[in-house]
Amino acid sequence: MSGHLSTNVILAIATPISLLLCLFLLYLYHYNHLFCKRLTRHVRKRCTDIASSLETGMIYGTETEGLITFSGGENLTVTNILEAPGEVVGKSGHSTLYGASVPVGPTGTNAVSVLLRFVRPGCAGKAEEIVPIVRMLGTIRHPNLVPLRALYVGPRGEKLFVHPFYAAGTLARFLREGVDETQKWDITCKISIGIARGLDHLHNGLPKLVIHGNLKANNILLDSNFQPRLADFGLHLLLNQTASQEMLESAASNGYKPPELMKMKDVCPKSDIFSFGVVLLEMLSPKEDSVRDGSVLASEELHVPTNFKDLVLERKISDAFGTEILIKNSSGANEERMQMLFRLATACCSPSPVLRPDIKGVLRQLEEICR
């Protein structure tokens, strides 16, 4: 009797416990199924995000090492770029420019000369902000623009831009070293028109307007035929606010900043026109008295280098060139063309952006003057 009672008691206790255990196991199964389903979705999404990010060379939200390549940079690798022997060819507050020789090809026996612009981590914008801009800039191709071949993003946020190398160097170097007087006018025309065509493409030839933002003689590269190529266009878009403002202050100290521009975020096409006008004046200026010293007239009428005001007031603009250039045409046509080019340059440097011509007007006048 007592044994039968004990069995009943055990059954009475075990049955609800078993039911509870079954319910608990059912709950665990259901929860585990949902959790795994959600986890699978999350993992799949994360894998998709990572795959997409790797295509752009980085994982958003982190500064992961990666490489984005564009046309002409397909054979570049991270290792080859980072191990390339090179030397410093230029410095600024936000970056350092290197001339380097990068091995390419399956065996790495071939090498290509490149320019590497290293933008310091504290100066560059965040990866997720600049990648769409870099992708846009990397597609721009024009005979008078320096193309972007690749962008390397380092683990600490450093950015390394890869461009072709041009052995003839910068326009600033060309102006310092000079050229045979009998060729100076023709080369000046060629360079001026090439710069204008490059700017015209940035301002009018793309789906979205691109402002150069930092046009100066040091950012204009020349090939062996004196064909100019504008470098660093749109670079201000890839810098943080502090670095881009420092870029503007540097332009101001060298005479390239228009008087109305106080913040880089307000840069516009007429800002580029002002800088182009100063570059034109540099090319007309005597080698020893160029605008590179930052001596810019603070007049209400004209913002030009002081030495040019003297030349135009004394009607001696031809002094900016050697006498040999005028021998080619005894009628004085070349001197008249120089006067026209000077007037165009000073119009570009008007203190009022409204009075400056647009780039299409500048290009049209240059082609008329130089034909």
DANORSUL-V872977 format. One record per residue. N is the residue number from 1. RES is the residue in one letter. PHI is phi in whole degrees, 0 to 359 (none if undefined). PSI is psi in whole degrees, 0 to 359 (NA if undefined). OMEGA is omega in radians with two decimals (* if undefined). Layout:
n res phi psi omega
N RES PHI PSI OMEGA
N RES PHI PSI OMEGA
This chain:
n res phi psi omega
1 M none 310 3.13
2 S 297 326 3.11
3 G 294 319 3.13
4 H 295 322 3.13
5 L 295 319 3.13
6 S 298 319 3.14
7 T 297 317 3.13
8 N 298 320 3.14
9 V 297 315 -3.13
10 I 298 317 3.13
11 L 296 320 -3.13
12 A 296 326 3.14
13 I 278 318 -3.02
14 A 289 326 -3.06
15 T 299 306 3.13
16 P 296 326 3.11
17 I 296 318 3.12
18 S 297 318 3.11
19 L 298 316 3.12
20 L 297 320 3.14
21 L 296 318 3.11
22 C 297 316 3.11
23 L 298 320 3.14
24 F 295 316 3.12
25 L 295 321 3.09
26 L 298 318 3.11
27 Y 298 315 3.13
28 L 300 318 -3.14
29 Y 297 314 -3.12
30 H 296 316 3.14
31 Y 297 316 -3.12
32 N 297 322 3.13
33 H 296 313 3.12
34 L 295 317 -3.12
35 F 298 315 -3.13
36 C 295 323 3.14
37 K 296 315 3.12
38 R 294 318 3.14
39 L 298 319 3.13
40 T 298 315 3.11
41 R 300 316 -3.13
42 H 297 315 -3.13
43 V 296 317 3.12
44 R 298 316 3.13
45 K 297 317 -3.14
46 R 296 319 3.12
47 C 296 320 3.09
48 T 297 316 3.11
49 D 299 316 -3.12
50 I 295 318 3.13
51 A 298 317 3.10
52 S 296 320 -3.13
53 S 293 321 3.13
54 L 296 329 3.09
55 E 297 325 3.11
56 T 270 356 3.04
57 G 96 5 -3.14
58 M 198 162 3.06
59 I 257 121 -3.10
60 Y 300 144 -3.14
61 G 93 347 3.08
62 T 225 165 3.06
63 E 255 73 -3.10
64 T 272 142 -3.14
65 E 301 136 3.13
66 G 191 169 -3.10
67 L 224 128 3.01
68 I 252 127 3.13
69 T 244 152 3.12
70 F 233 183 -3.13
71 S 306 127 -3.11
72 G 95 349 -3.12
73 G 243 15 -3.06
74 E 298 331 -3.09
75 N 269 2 -3.14
76 L 281 145 3.06
77 T 231 160 3.13
78 V 301 314 -3.11
79 T 299 314 -3.11
80 N 296 323 -3.14
81 I 292 313 -3.06
82 L 288 333 -3.11
83 E 262 4 -3.10
84 A 292 130 3.06
85 P 289 137 -3.12
86 G 199 178 3.13
87 E 220 154 -3.13
88 V 289 129 3.09
89 V 243 353 3.12
90 G 187 153 3.12
91 K 220 150 3.01
92 S 216 180 -3.11
93 G 294 335 -3.05
94 H 251 345 -3.04
95 S 203 168 3.06
96 T 233 138 -3.10
97 L 252 129 -3.14
98 Y 242 142 2.90
99 G 264 126 -3.03
100 A 221 161 3.07
101 S 244 112 -3.03
102 V 255 124 3.07
103 P 290 138 3.13
104 V 226 171 3.13
105 G 90 168 -3.08
106 P 301 321 -3.09
107 T 263 347 -3.13
108 G 74 15 -3.11
109 T 281 334 3.09
110 N 271 151 -3.14
111 A 226 148 3.10
112 V 234 139 3.12
113 S 279 132 -3.11
114 V 223 163 2.95
115 L 255 128 3.11
116 L 247 118 3.07
117 R 259 112 3.14
118 F 266 111 3.09
119 V 265 124 -3.05
120 R 295 146 -3.10
121 P 306 323 -3.11
122 G 284 355 -3.09
123 C 250 335 -3.07
124 A 278 154 3.03
125 G 287 172 3.14
126 K 291 149 -3.07
127 A 304 313 -3.08
128 E 294 340 3.13
129 E 273 323 -3.01
130 I 269 339 -3.08
131 V 302 313 3.10
132 P 300 324 3.12
133 I 291 317 3.12
134 V 300 318 3.13
135 R 299 322 3.10
136 M 291 312 -3.13
137 L 295 327 -3.10
138 G 290 343 3.13
139 T 269 350 -3.06
140 I 285 125 3.12
141 R 225 130 3.11
142 H 199 145 -3.12
143 P 302 339 -3.11
144 N 249 20 3.08
145 L 233 141 3.09
146 V 282 118 -3.09
147 P 284 153 3.02
148 L 267 121 -3.12
149 R 270 324 -3.08
150 A 195 160 3.00
151 L 230 125 3.03
152 Y 256 132 3.07
153 V 247 122 -3.10
154 G 271 167 -3.08
155 P 295 340 3.12
156 R 261 7 3.12
157 G 95 3 3.11
158 E 290 150 -3.14
159 K 237 136 -3.13
160 L 231 112 -3.12
161 F 265 135 -3.09
162 V 249 124 3.13
163 H 231 162 3.02
164 P 294 157 3.11
165 F 258 137 3.11
166 Y 241 115 -2.97
167 A 295 333 -3.10
168 A 288 348 3.06
169 G 83 204 -3.04
170 T 265 164 3.05
171 L 297 325 3.12
172 A 300 317 3.10
173 R 295 317 3.12
174 F 300 318 -3.14
175 L 293 325 3.11
176 R 292 317 -3.04
177 E 279 334 3.11
178 G 78 178 -3.11
179 V 210 162 3.10
180 D 306 131 -3.04
181 E 302 327 -3.10
182 T 291 343 3.14
183 Q 256 351 -2.93
184 K 299 316 -3.10
185 W 296 314 -3.12
186 D 298 319 3.14
187 I 291 321 3.09
188 T 301 317 3.12
189 C 297 315 -3.11
190 K 298 315 -3.13
191 I 293 316 -3.11
192 S 299 313 -3.13
193 I 294 320 3.12
194 G 297 317 3.10
195 I 299 315 -3.13
196 A 298 320 3.13
197 R 294 322 3.08
198 G 297 315 3.11
199 L 295 321 3.13
200 D 299 322 3.12
201 H 294 319 3.12
202 L 295 319 -3.05
203 H 279 327 -2.97
204 N 230 348 -3.00
205 G 258 8 -3.08
206 L 240 159 3.09
207 P 303 326 3.12
208 K 231 132 -3.14
209 L 305 135 3.04
210 V 239 124 3.05
211 I 271 133 3.10
212 H 298 304 3.02
213 G 88 346 -3.11
214 N 206 46 -3.11
215 L 286 126 3.11
216 K 198 167 -3.07
217 A 300 329 3.14
218 N 285 344 3.14
219 N 255 16 3.06
220 I 243 113 -3.11
221 L 263 149 -3.13
222 L 242 138 3.01
223 D 271 185 -3.04
224 S 294 343 3.13
225 N 257 17 -3.13
226 F 63 26 3.04
227 Q 277 123 -3.08
228 P 280 149 3.07
229 R 223 124 -3.08
230 L 280 126 3.13
231 A 255 160 3.01
232 D 66 20 3.09
233 F 294 134 -3.14
234 G 76 5 -3.11
235 L 299 327 -3.13
236 H 299 335 3.13
237 L 288 342 -3.07
238 L 260 357 -3.13
239 L 260 157 3.03
240 N 285 173 -3.01
241 Q 299 319 -3.12
242 T 296 313 -3.11
243 A 293 321 3.14
244 S 293 327 3.09
245 Q 290 323 3.06
246 E 296 324 3.07
247 M 299 318 3.13
248 L 295 319 3.13
249 E 296 324 3.08
250 S 295 319 3.10
251 A 297 322 3.13
252 A 295 318 -3.10
253 S 292 339 3.14
254 N 255 7 3.03
255 G 88 6 -3.06
256 Y 266 350 -3.06
257 K 275 129 3.05
258 P 293 150 -3.02
259 P 297 333 -3.07
260 E 276 347 -3.02
261 L 272 112 -3.13
262 M 255 331 -3.13
263 K 229 140 -3.08
264 M 299 331 -3.14
265 K 295 344 -3.14
266 D 263 9 -3.12
267 V 298 145 -3.06
268 C 214 175 -3.13
269 P 305 323 -3.13
270 K 291 340 3.02
271 S 293 316 3.08
272 D 298 322 -3.13
273 I 297 317 3.11
274 F 300 312 -3.13
275 S 299 321 3.11
276 F 296 321 3.09
277 G 300 319 3.12
278 V 295 320 3.10
279 V 297 318 3.08
280 L 300 318 3.12
281 L 295 324 3.08
282 E 299 320 -3.12
283 M 289 332 3.10
284 L 276 339 -3.03
285 S 289 148 2.98
286 P 303 145 -3.02
287 K 305 322 -3.04
288 E 277 353 -3.06
289 D 230 44 -3.06
290 S 280 171 -3.12
291 V 290 356 -3.08
292 R 299 341 3.13
293 D 280 0 3.08
294 G 76 11 -3.12
295 S 279 92 -3.08
296 V 245 135 -3.09
297 L 292 130 -3.13
298 A 263 41 -3.12
299 S 278 157 3.08
300 E 284 341 -3.07
301 E 267 325 -2.97
302 L 209 133 3.05
303 H 249 91 -3.11
304 V 219 163 3.05
305 P 301 142 -3.07
306 T 303 320 -3.09
307 N 297 333 3.13
308 F 284 326 3.07
309 K 300 317 3.12
310 D 299 317 -3.12
311 L 298 316 -3.08
312 V 286 324 3.12
313 L 292 325 -3.13
314 E 269 5 3.14
315 R 54 44 -3.12
316 K 235 37 -3.10
317 I 296 334 3.12
318 S 295 345 3.09
319 D 294 342 3.11
320 A 291 345 3.12
321 F 239 160 3.03
322 G 289 160 -3.12
323 T 294 336 -3.06
324 E 296 331 -3.10
325 I 292 335 -3.12
326 L 274 346 -3.14
327 I 294 332 -3.10
328 K 299 333 -3.10
329 N 218 101 -3.05
330 S 290 347 -3.13
331 S 284 352 3.14
332 G 84 15 -3.11
333 A 297 322 -3.14
334 N 295 320 3.11
335 E 295 322 3.10
336 E 297 321 3.13
337 R 292 323 3.08
338 M 296 321 3.09
339 Q 298 318 3.13
340 M 296 319 3.12
341 L 294 321 3.10
342 F 297 316 3.13
343 R 296 322 3.10
344 L 296 317 3.14
345 A 298 317 -3.13
346 T 290 330 3.05
347 A 295 321 3.09
348 C 296 330 -3.11
349 C 267 15 3.11
350 S 304 138 3.13
351 P 295 339 3.10
352 S 260 123 3.14
353 P 299 332 3.14
354 V 296 328 -3.09
355 L 275 350 3.12
356 R 281 140 3.08
357 P 290 158 3.02
358 D 278 172 -3.00
359 I 292 329 3.10
360 K 295 320 3.09
361 G 294 320 3.11
362 V 297 314 -3.12
363 L 297 318 3.13
364 R 299 316 3.14
365 Q 293 321 3.12
366 L 298 317 3.13
367 E 295 327 3.09
368 E 289 316 -3.12
369 I 295 321 -2.98
370 C 265 0 -3.07
371 R 287 NA *
